[in-house]
Amino acid sequence: MGLGGISLWQLLIVLLIVVLVFGTKKIRGMGKDLGGAVKGFRDAMNDAEKNPPKLADDSEDASFETEEKQNTGAKQ
């Protein structure tokens, strides 16, 4: 028995069918695209760890809310 009740022969048969349906070029291209996506994700995660994004200053939000309350109060 292999993975979850699937034997080695069953895995080989599935692999053979996938190769026959898609062809080696298409499988190689999909693998290359997937590898590039994973590499890009890792690079982005490493970049985010080195240079964390700067959060907006809360004092600007507080002043905006105060001005908004003053403006709505004056209209009523």
GIFEN-V808924 format. One line per field, one symbol per residue. phi: phi as a letter, one per 40 degrees, with the letter a starting at -180 (. if undefined). psi: psi as a letter, one per 20 degrees, with the letter a starting at -180 (. if undefined). A space follows every 50 residues. Layout:
# GIFEN-V808924
phi = ???
psi = ???
This chain:
# GIFEN-V808924
phi = .bcfgcccccccccccccccccgccccccccccccccccccccccccccc bccccccccccccccccccccccccc
psi = qcokjprhhgghgggggghhghqhghggghhggghhggghggghghhhhg nqqpqqphhghghghghghgghhhh.
